[in-house]
Amino acid sequence: MKIFRLFAFSFLFLIPVTIFAQFTIDDRAILFSNVNVVPMTEQTVMTGMDVLVEGDRISAIGQTGELSVPTGASVIDAEGKYLMPGLAEMHGHVPPMESGNWPERYLEDVLYLYLAGGITTVRGMLGHPNQLELREQVNNNYIPGPTLYLAGPSFSGQSINSPEEARERVHEQFEAGWDLLKVHPGLTLEEYTAMAEAANEIGMEFSGHVPADVGLENAVLLGQRTVDHLDGFIEYIGAMEEPVTDEQLEKAVTLAVENDVWSVPTQALWKTLLGAADHDKLKEYDEIRYMPQQVIDGWFNYLNNQQNTFFYRGEYAEVHQENRQKLLKALQDGGAKILMGTDAPQIFSVPGLSIKRELAIMEQAGLTPYEILKSGSYNVGKYYQDIDTFGTITENSRADFILINENPLENLSTIDNHAGVMVRGIWISREDIDKKLNEIEEAYRN
Ligand SMILES: [Zn+2]
């Protein structure tokens, strides 16, 4: 069985991957036997299947007992269980390595927590120094973690001061090897346009926030690929304080669909930021025990001072939140493209484990379990189709799975209580995950 090449690893000694000795990898095939497959290519469950994994790929799928299985393959008896694609965190963060604000182990733990929650792909939305090396180490199995696609350091009012600088920065980040450009507030329209044109010329993605001076319409017309958090849409249709109308929803959906723009709603996080979440419930989230005390203290402090924060909406929080939920439902029903994201590890969004909060709130908005899971699997595969094949259980797809005890299309909450996760062909059993979660909890709670 394939294993991670190196488990214990100190980031103090982060150095290029090429000088590490290759750890021996046992490349035996893995067979998931007699499993119900939720392929996510359509709304269906294929019962009594065998799924064969070789290397990091699904090499064959067939009725139980009908595949020719290489000798020595290890078999995971999955009778009665369900196999669905691993999910993606499309607006995630990988903490900086040299921050000094957190315990040294925090970065490794964040990467592991993503896997523990069934997140096998993360689009990291803010680049920090040395993360390109980290990406190679994770994606090549030197460090356990989800497959990383990373944005470079952000384009913001602070970091960019002229159109020329914007253009230069695009080329710098492209040559350095970042996967996309991160847009933050504060860019002028001229700077944004220069960035967009330079990026479009070389085929580089730019995504994230919508700067106020640019506005949603310009951003979308200039080719911004994802609009994250939906707040740009809410401002565009003016649904900040009054219940949203059908005409306003229609306007948002039309813009999204006609320009083929993707949305990453991050509904659970935004409910908290607006001030519409119940603080007592947040504080009782069972998953926060896997965060360092400094991080939890920061979150609790945030709640205490929330009235002074940028996104807080006070008396309008509830109606604003309702509008966001209606917008998500309208975008889904209108055929706009949705990607799952929770903005972990933002406040009360624990990497990986936060996905259960997002699944629940998307369901409250009226999306079906299939639509919700699609936003974190099939849609993500579409999004990255030029780079790799994943997000579905189909032959030749990257072997990223969650093994589940019940049918996730009928019950989303069963995903949290999964029976194991596979990432790039590496199997991590529930037992291993629980052991590691206990270790993380002990490290931070003592
Ligand atoms: Zn973010």
Residues whose N, C-alpha, C, O or C-beta is under 5 A from the ligand:
A	BS01	ZN	M125 D343
